[in-house]
């Protein structure tokens, strides 16, 4: 079966289960899945039940679509994403983005847990992503172009929507939530970076480093979506502090800031 046929089959399965076209989609990063508890009149669709859908295999990623009402809007939340390091190719990593595009999503909020590279950051900071650097060595758009979604050479001069970024800052100010902004730098993982690699990331202009998000944003922009990205700085990257890194710390810090994170996302969606 062709890739586009698989997307359409997944789309048809989900479309038959939901009542209305959702306005916004939100991808929940590691440890941030508790936001799904805030959805009203929700329907849960397990990834495993969707034809052709990949499986989320990482701790902190439940692997389910949440559809319902959130701050007065119809939303879909992805509680769990797919990563290149799980062994999926980039077309599979971004498969869900294509399905969301077919469902009519025009605005996408992507969240992630990331390591702080900018030494002025601290664990627990929320970083509004202003740009990114794709250091994965590949791209989800390689291969035959999906003409139904977007052009062969999509513009990436503004990968993150300025209006949504301004809205995020305004909401943060009104809610008295401290946010920072910066450039998200994608490495493939799954190992955490070495101190030398983090020095390279800083030299090349990265403020935070992670193993996701960038492919999703590329596919979303190609599909005509407006994107807002928010990183939860869960730890300082390798070599900044004299301590080892582990995934448990990522989840622990995410849990510490979840109320602040929820308040920010709720305020943003309310004002979209």
N, C-alpha and C positions, 0 to 999 in steps of 0.2 A: 504494500500500500504506500502511495506517495505521502510525503510529509504533510502537504496541504490537506489531503484526504483524511489523515489522522487528526489534524486540528479540527476539521469540520465535524468529524464523528464525536470528538470530545465536546465540542461546542454544542452540538445537538442534544447530547445527553444532559448537559447542565441546563441548557435553555428550556428543556421540557420540565425541569424541576422548579425553576424560579418564575415568579409572577411578572415582575417588571424589569425593565432594563436598569441595571445598577449604574449609578453616576460616578462612583469613585471606587477604586480598588486600593487596598493597602496590603503590602507584603510585610509580614512580621518576622523580624530577625531573631537570632538566638536569645532565648530567655524573655522575649517580648510578647509571647503569645497570649498573656493574660488579658490583653486589650480585647480579645475576642469575647470575653465574659461580659463586655459592655454592650454587645449587640442585642437588640430587642427583636422579638418575633423571629428568631433566627432559625435557619435551616443549615444543618451540617452535612456536607458532602465529603466523604472520605476519598482521598486520592485513589485508593485501591479500587473503588467502585467505578471510577471514570475510565472508559475505554481509552487505551493508548497512553494513559497518564503515567509519568515516572513515579517513583516512590522516594519519599524523603527519609534518609537513613541516619540523620544526625540528632544527637541528644538536644532537646530544647525545640525541636521542630515536630509538631504533632502530625502533620501530613493531612490537612483537611481544609476545604473551603468553608467559610462561614458567610452566609448570605442573610441580610436582614436590614433592620433600621438602626442607624447610628447617627445621633445628633441631627435627626430630621432628614437624613439622606438615605437612599438605598445604596448599600455598599456590599462589596465582596472583600473579605479578608482572606489572605492566604496564610494560614497558620502552618508555616513550613515552606521552605524553598528548596531548590536543587542546586548543587554545586559541581563545578568542574572536577574538583578533587574526589568526588564520589565515584568518578569513572564515567560520568555522562559526557557526551560531546556537547558542544555549545548549542547546537540546534535543540537538544533535549533540555539543556539547562533553561532555555528561553521558551520552551514549548507552552508553558502556562501563560506567558505574556501574549502569545499569538491567540490563544483561546480567549483571553480577556479582551483583546482587541475585537475579535469577532462578536463578543457579547455586547460591545458598544461602549466599553470603558474609554473615557476621554481624559481622565485625570488619574494619575498613579502616584501613590506615596510609597516609597521604598524605605525600609528601615533596616538597620544592621547593627551588630556589635562589632566594634573596631578597636584596634590598638592605637593609642595616642603616640604620634611621632613628634608633633609640635610640643616642645618642652614647656610651653605655657599652659598646656592642657593638663587636666587631672582626671583620674577615674571618676565616673559619674557625670562628666560633662555631656551635654547633648550638642552635637555638631551639625549645623545645617550645611549640607554639601553644596558648594558653589561650583565645583568642577571635579573631574576625575582624570586619572591616568590609567590606561589599560596596559598593564604589564604582564598580562596572561600569556602573551605570545600568540594569541589567536583571536578570532572574532566571530560572533554568531551569524554574521551576514555573509561569511565566506561560502561560496557555492552559488548555485542558481538563485537569482533574486526572486523573492516572493512578491511578484508585481501587484498582487491583490492588496498587499499591505503598504508598500512604500517603494521609493525609487532605488535604483541601483546604487547611487552615491548620495546617501542622506546627509544633510547638513548637521554638524555637531558643534556649531559655534556657541550654542546655548543649550547644552544637554539638560540643564535644570532650569525650570521656568522661573523667570524673574518675578512675575506677579505672585507666584506661590511662595517663593523665597521671602519676598517682602511681607506677605501675609503671615508667614511663620514667625518672623521677627516681631511683627506687631502684636501677635497673640502672646508671644513669650513676654513681651514688655508689659502687656496688660495683666498677665497672670503672675508677674514677678518671678519668671523662670529665667535663670541665666542660661543663655545659649552662646555658642561660639560658631564660627564658620571656617570652612577650610576645604582643601582638596583631598578627595578619597583616592587612595592608591591601591589598586588591586594586584595582589600576588596570588598564585594558584593554590598555595598550601599543599597538603594539609599540615605540614610542620609550621610552627611559628618561625619567624624570620631570625636570622643571625644578627648580632650587633652591627656587623659590617653592612649587611643588607639594609638595615634601618638607617644607617648613616647615608647610604646611597639614596634611599627614599626621600630623606630630608633634603639632600642636595638637589634632587630632581624636582622638588616642590611639593612633596606629599605632606599633609598634616595628620592624616590617619591612614592606617593600613588594614586591609581586610581581604577576604577570600570570596567575595560575592558581589552582587549589586550591579557592577559595571555591565556585564552581558545583558542583564534585564533592562537596564536603562537604554542601551544601544538598540535593543529590539523594540522597546516601547517608543523611542523617538522615531525609529523607522516606521512604526505603525501609526504615527501621528498623535501620540499621547503627550500631554503636558505632565512633567515629572517633578516631584519634590523628593529630595533625599535627606534622611536624618540618620546620623550615626550616634549610637550610644558608646561613648569612650569607656570601655569596660576595664582596661588595663593600660599601663604604659608599655610601649613596645620594647622589644629586647635591647638591652644595653643601657636603657635610660635609668632604670632602677636595678639594683643588684639583687634580683630575685628571679626564680624560674617562672615560666608562664604555663598556665593550664586552663582547660576548658571550664573547670569548676569555678574558677575565679570569674570567668566571663559571665556565667549564669548568675553567680552570687551578686555581682555588681549590677547586672540587669534587673534583678529582683529589688535591689536597694533603690533604684531610681524609677521603678515602674509607675509609681503614682505621679511623679513629675512628667514622665513620658506620656502617660494616659491623658493628663490634663492638657498637655500641649497638642496632642493629636486631636483630641475632642474639640478643642478650641479652633483648630485649623479647619476641620471638617465642617464645623458649625458655620463658619464664615465663608466657605467656598460657594 
